Amino acid sequence: MNLDRAVFAMAGVFILVSVLLAVTVSTWWLLLTAFVGLNLLQSSITGFCPAALVFRRFGLTSGCAFR
C-alpha cells in the first residue's frame, strides 16, 4: 500500500463512520464528514495533506498525489 491509497482509505473510513454516527447518534457528526471533504479539497489544490505526513512517518512510500 502506498501513501495515496492509505490517505484515501482513511478518508473513506472517516466519512462512512461519521455518516453512520449521524444516522444513529446525532446529525452533528456530519460536521466530521464536511471536515474530511474540506481536507480532501484542500489537499487536491495544494498537494499538502496532514494525514500524509503521519503515514510517511510509518514508512509508507509516496505515490503520485502526495510528495
N, CA, C and O atoms as CSV, one atom per row, in Angstrom:
chain,resi,resn,atom,element,x,y,z
A,1,MET,N,N,0.856,-1.175,0.000
A,1,MET,CA,C,0.000,0.000,0.000
A,1,MET,C,C,0.898,1.232,0.000
A,1,MET,O,O,1.849,1.319,0.777
A,2,ASN,N,N,0.589,2.178,-0.874
A,2,ASN,CA,C,1.375,3.407,-0.879
A,2,ASN,C,C,0.633,4.512,-0.115
A,2,ASN,O,O,-0.479,4.317,0.376
A,3,LEU,N,N,1.266,5.641,-0.036
A,3,LEU,CA,C,0.768,6.763,0.749
A,3,LEU,C,C,-0.588,7.266,0.259
A,3,LEU,O,O,-1.465,7.570,1.067
A,4,ASP,N,N,-0.761,7.353,-1.036
A,4,ASP,CA,C,-2.010,7.864,-1.605
A,4,ASP,C,C,-3.196,6.978,-1.234
A,4,ASP,O,O,-4.246,7.463,-0.812
A,5,ARG,N,N,-3.008,5.685,-1.398
A,5,ARG,CA,C,-4.101,4.752,-1.093
A,5,ARG,C,C,-4.440,4.776,0.390
A,5,ARG,O,O,-5.610,4.659,0.756
A,6,ALA,N,N,-3.443,4.926,1.245
A,6,ALA,CA,C,-3.691,4.975,2.687
A,6,ALA,C,C,-4.487,6.221,3.064
A,6,ALA,O,O,-5.393,6.152,3.894
A,7,VAL,N,N,-4.155,7.350,2.463
A,7,VAL,CA,C,-4.882,8.597,2.753
A,7,VAL,C,C,-6.328,8.485,2.284
A,7,VAL,O,O,-7.247,8.858,3.013
A,8,PHE,N,N,-6.533,7.977,1.078
A,8,PHE,CA,C,-7.893,7.846,0.559
A,8,PHE,C,C,-8.703,6.818,1.353
A,8,PHE,O,O,-9.899,7.005,1.577
A,9,ALA,N,N,-8.052,5.739,1.775
A,9,ALA,CA,C,-8.741,4.735,2.585
A,9,ALA,C,C,-9.151,5.319,3.935
A,9,ALA,O,O,-10.265,5.086,4.405
A,10,MET,N,N,-8.248,6.079,4.557
A,10,MET,CA,C,-8.570,6.693,5.840
A,10,MET,C,C,-9.717,7.694,5.693
A,10,MET,O,O,-10.608,7.742,6.540
A,11,ALA,N,N,-9.701,8.487,4.632
A,11,ALA,CA,C,-10.777,9.446,4.396
A,11,ALA,C,C,-12.101,8.727,4.203
A,11,ALA,O,O,-13.123,9.155,4.739
A,12,GLY,N,N,-12.092,7.646,3.447
A,12,GLY,CA,C,-13.315,6.874,3.241
A,12,GLY,C,C,-13.864,6.287,4.522
A,12,GLY,O,O,-15.075,6.299,4.744
A,13,VAL,N,N,-12.982,5.771,5.371
A,13,VAL,CA,C,-13.418,5.213,6.651
A,13,VAL,C,C,-14.016,6.300,7.533
A,13,VAL,O,O,-15.062,6.093,8.147
A,14,PHE,N,N,-13.361,7.461,7.602
A,14,PHE,CA,C,-13.883,8.555,8.413
A,14,PHE,C,C,-15.254,9.016,7.921
A,14,PHE,O,O,-16.137,9.307,8.727
A,15,ILE,N,N,-15.432,9.083,6.612
A,15,ILE,CA,C,-16.721,9.512,6.063
A,15,ILE,C,C,-17.809,8.492,6.388
A,15,ILE,O,O,-18.901,8.864,6.818
A,16,LEU,N,N,-17.517,7.212,6.187
A,16,LEU,CA,C,-18.521,6.191,6.476
A,16,LEU,C,C,-18.876,6.143,7.963
A,16,LEU,O,O,-20.047,5.996,8.312
A,17,VAL,N,N,-17.889,6.262,8.830
A,17,VAL,CA,C,-18.156,6.253,10.272
A,17,VAL,C,C,-18.964,7.472,10.682
A,17,VAL,O,O,-19.889,7.359,11.486
A,18,SER,N,N,-18.626,8.639,10.137
A,18,SER,CA,C,-19.362,9.844,10.522
A,18,SER,C,C,-20.800,9.809,10.023
A,18,SER,O,O,-21.696,10.294,10.714
A,19,VAL,N,N,-21.043,9.251,8.846
A,19,VAL,CA,C,-22.420,9.126,8.364
A,19,VAL,C,C,-23.193,8.134,9.226
A,19,VAL,O,O,-24.355,8.371,9.556
A,20,LEU,N,N,-22.561,7.035,9.586
A,20,LEU,CA,C,-23.208,6.069,10.478
A,20,LEU,C,C,-23.541,6.702,11.826
A,20,LEU,O,O,-24.629,6.485,12.360
A,21,LEU,N,N,-22.621,7.477,12.374
A,21,LEU,CA,C,-22.876,8.157,13.644
A,21,LEU,C,C,-23.954,9.234,13.497
A,21,LEU,O,O,-24.733,9.462,14.423
A,22,ALA,N,N,-24.000,9.888,12.352
A,22,ALA,CA,C,-25.040,10.900,12.128
A,22,ALA,C,C,-26.423,10.268,12.080
A,22,ALA,O,O,-27.395,10.863,12.545
A,23,VAL,N,N,-26.517,9.072,11.522
A,23,VAL,CA,C,-27.805,8.383,11.432
A,23,VAL,C,C,-28.227,7.842,12.788
A,23,VAL,O,O,-29.407,7.894,13.135
A,24,THR,N,N,-27.276,7.324,13.560
A,24,THR,CA,C,-27.630,6.650,14.804
A,24,THR,C,C,-27.556,7.532,16.044
A,24,THR,O,O,-28.309,7.304,16.991
A,25,VAL,N,N,-26.674,8.532,16.074
A,25,VAL,CA,C,-26.448,9.303,17.296
A,25,VAL,C,C,-26.955,10.734,17.161
A,25,VAL,O,O,-27.902,11.130,17.840
A,26,SER,N,N,-26.320,11.510,16.278
A,26,SER,CA,C,-26.671,12.916,16.134
A,26,SER,C,C,-26.230,13.404,14.761
A,26,SER,O,O,-25.203,12.974,14.236
A,27,THR,N,N,-27.007,14.295,14.194
A,27,THR,CA,C,-26.648,14.835,12.883
A,27,THR,C,C,-25.423,15.757,12.955
A,27,THR,O,O,-24.871,16.129,11.919
A,28,TRP,N,N,-25.008,16.118,14.135
A,28,TRP,CA,C,-23.799,16.933,14.290
A,28,TRP,C,C,-22.557,16.207,13.785
A,28,TRP,O,O,-21.553,16.847,13.472
A,29,TRP,N,N,-22.611,14.878,13.702
A,29,TRP,CA,C,-21.484,14.109,13.189
A,29,TRP,C,C,-21.225,14.386,11.713
A,29,TRP,O,O,-20.155,14.051,11.205
A,30,LEU,N,N,-22.184,14.991,11.017
A,30,LEU,CA,C,-21.957,15.354,9.621
A,30,LEU,C,C,-20.900,16.443,9.481
A,30,LEU,O,O,-20.356,16.645,8.396
A,31,LEU,N,N,-20.608,17.142,10.569
A,31,LEU,CA,C,-19.508,18.113,10.532
A,31,LEU,C,C,-18.171,17.420,10.289
A,31,LEU,O,O,-17.289,17.980,9.638
A,32,LEU,N,N,-18.020,16.209,10.806
A,32,LEU,CA,C,-16.804,15.442,10.533
A,32,LEU,C,C,-16.707,15.101,9.047
A,32,LEU,O,O,-15.623,15.153,8.464
A,33,THR,N,N,-17.823,14.756,8.443
A,33,THR,CA,C,-17.847,14.494,7.006
A,33,THR,C,C,-17.440,15.739,6.222
A,33,THR,O,O,-16.663,15.650,5.272
A,34,ALA,N,N,-17.958,16.890,6.615
A,34,ALA,CA,C,-17.602,18.145,5.951
A,34,ALA,C,C,-16.116,18.459,6.135
A,34,ALA,O,O,-15.461,18.935,5.208
A,35,PHE,N,N,-15.590,18.194,7.322
A,35,PHE,CA,C,-14.174,18.441,7.590
A,35,PHE,C,C,-13.289,17.566,6.702
A,35,PHE,O,O,-12.299,18.046,6.150
A,36,VAL,N,N,-13.634,16.306,6.565
A,36,VAL,CA,C,-12.865,15.401,5.711
A,36,VAL,C,C,-12.946,15.863,4.256
A,36,VAL,O,O,-11.943,15.859,3.543
A,37,GLY,N,N,-14.134,16.258,3.823
A,37,GLY,CA,C,-14.291,16.757,2.459
A,37,GLY,C,C,-13.476,18.003,2.195
A,37,GLY,O,O,-12.870,18.142,1.133
A,38,LEU,N,N,-13.458,18.917,3.164
A,38,LEU,CA,C,-12.652,20.134,3.013
A,38,LEU,C,C,-11.162,19.813,2.978
A,38,LEU,O,O,-10.413,20.429,2.221
A,39,ASN,N,N,-10.730,18.856,3.788
A,39,ASN,CA,C,-9.320,18.454,3.749
A,39,ASN,C,C,-8.955,17.826,2.414
A,39,ASN,O,O,-7.866,18.071,1.894
A,40,LEU,N,N,-9.854,17.012,1.848
A,40,LEU,CA,C,-9.588,16.428,0.538
A,40,LEU,C,C,-9.509,17.507,-0.544
A,40,LEU,O,O,-8.651,17.448,-1.425
A,41,LEU,N,N,-10.402,18.482,-0.472
A,41,LEU,CA,C,-10.373,19.589,-1.430
A,41,LEU,C,C,-9.090,20.401,-1.292
A,41,LEU,O,O,-8.450,20.736,-2.289
A,42,GLN,N,N,-8.722,20.710,-0.073
A,42,GLN,CA,C,-7.504,21.480,0.182
A,42,GLN,C,C,-6.270,20.732,-0.313
A,42,GLN,O,O,-5.385,21.332,-0.923
A,43,SER,N,N,-6.204,19.431,-0.055
A,43,SER,CA,C,-5.029,18.671,-0.479
A,43,SER,C,C,-4.972,18.517,-2.002
A,43,SER,O,O,-3.885,18.397,-2.567
A,44,SER,N,N,-6.125,18.519,-2.668
A,44,SER,CA,C,-6.103,18.441,-4.131
A,44,SER,C,C,-5.604,19.733,-4.755
A,44,SER,O,O,-5.044,19.716,-5.851
A,45,ILE,N,N,-5.800,20.844,-4.075
A,45,ILE,CA,C,-5.351,22.137,-4.599
A,45,ILE,C,C,-3.880,22.382,-4.275
A,45,ILE,O,O,-3.109,22.804,-5.137
A,46,THR,N,N,-3.495,22.113,-3.017
A,46,THR,CA,C,-2.144,22.454,-2.574
A,46,THR,C,C,-1.149,21.308,-2.667
A,46,THR,O,O,0.055,21.548,-2.756
A,47,GLY,N,N,-1.627,20.064,-2.650
A,47,GLY,CA,C,-0.729,18.925,-2.631
A,47,GLY,C,C,-0.227,18.591,-1.241
A,47,GLY,O,O,0.579,17.673,-1.083
A,48,PHE,N,N,-0.684,19.315,-0.225
A,48,PHE,CA,C,-0.279,19.075,1.167
A,48,PHE,C,C,-1.419,18.415,1.921
A,48,PHE,O,O,-2.558,18.879,1.872
A,49,CYS,N,N,-1.109,17.330,2.616
A,49,CYS,CA,C,-2.109,16.629,3.399
A,49,CYS,C,C,-1.511,16.260,4.755
A,49,CYS,O,O,-0.492,15.570,4.804
A,50,PRO,N,N,-2.120,16.704,5.858
A,50,PRO,CA,C,-1.586,16.372,7.179
A,50,PRO,C,C,-1.542,14.866,7.436
A,50,PRO,O,O,-0.612,14.379,8.078
A,51,ALA,N,N,-2.526,14.131,6.948
A,51,ALA,CA,C,-2.524,12.681,7.146
A,51,ALA,C,C,-1.361,12.031,6.408
A,51,ALA,O,O,-0.831,11.016,6.859
A,52,ALA,N,N,-0.964,12.603,5.289
A,52,ALA,CA,C,0.165,12.051,4.538
A,52,ALA,C,C,1.450,12.146,5.347
A,52,ALA,O,O,2.305,11.266,5.256
A,53,LEU,N,N,1.593,13.199,6.132
A,53,LEU,CA,C,2.775,13.328,6.981
A,53,LEU,C,C,2.836,12.204,8.011
A,53,LEU,O,O,3.900,11.646,8.278
A,54,VAL,N,N,1.687,11.883,8.580
A,54,VAL,CA,C,1.624,10.814,9.583
A,54,VAL,C,C,1.937,9.466,8.940
A,54,VAL,O,O,2.731,8.693,9.476
A,55,PHE,N,N,1.324,9.183,7.804
A,55,PHE,CA,C,1.567,7.908,7.136
A,55,PHE,C,C,3.008,7.792,6.645
A,55,PHE,O,O,3.566,6.694,6.620
A,56,ARG,N,N,3.610,8.904,6.259
A,56,ARG,CA,C,5.000,8.879,5.815
A,56,ARG,C,C,5.922,8.475,6.965
A,56,ARG,O,O,6.914,7.779,6.749
A,57,ARG,N,N,5.598,8.911,8.189
A,57,ARG,CA,C,6.401,8.526,9.353
A,57,ARG,C,C,6.296,7.037,9.652
A,57,ARG,O,O,7.193,6.459,10.266
A,58,PHE,N,N,5.188,6.408,9.214
A,58,PHE,CA,C,5.037,4.971,9.371
A,58,PHE,C,C,5.776,4.202,8.284
A,58,PHE,O,O,5.780,2.971,8.278
A,59,GLY,N,N,6.398,4.931,7.366
A,59,GLY,CA,C,7.229,4.293,6.362
A,59,GLY,C,C,6.560,3.967,5.049
A,59,GLY,O,O,7.124,3.222,4.247
A,60,LEU,N,N,5.377,4.497,4.800
A,60,LEU,CA,C,4.721,4.251,3.521
A,60,LEU,C,C,5.407,5.037,2.426
A,60,LEU,O,O,5.801,6.186,2.623
A,61,THR,N,N,5.548,4.413,1.276
A,61,THR,CA,C,6.196,5.092,0.151
A,61,THR,C,C,5.210,6.027,-0.523
A,61,THR,O,O,4.001,5.795,-0.518
A,62,SER,N,N,5.744,7.076,-1.094
A,62,SER,CA,C,4.905,8.097,-1.710
A,62,SER,C,C,4.372,7.617,-3.044
A,62,SER,O,O,5.055,6.927,-3.801
A,63,GLY,N,N,3.123,8.004,-3.315
A,63,GLY,CA,C,2.518,7.745,-4.616
A,63,GLY,C,C,2.674,8.967,-5.488
A,63,GLY,O,O,3.624,9.733,-5.323
A,64,CYS,N,N,1.763,9.156,-6.404
A,64,CYS,CA,C,1.886,10.305,-7.314
A,64,CYS,C,C,1.123,11.533,-6.824
A,64,CYS,O,O,1.376,12.634,-7.314
A,65,ALA,N,N,0.200,11.385,-5.875
A,65,ALA,CA,C,-0.608,12.523,-5.448
A,65,ALA,C,C,0.081,13.375,-4.393
A,65,ALA,O,O,0.042,14.603,-4.476
A,66,PHE,N,N,0.707,12.752,-3.408
A,66,PHE,CA,C,1.323,13.490,-2.306
A,66,PHE,C,C,2.820,13.287,-2.331
A,66,PHE,O,O,3.302,12.154,-2.321
A,67,ARG,N,N,3.562,14.395,-2.365
A,67,ARG,CA,C,5.037,14.310,-2.439
A,67,ARG,C,C,5.676,14.862,-1.215
A,67,ARG,O,O,6.902,14.870,-1.109
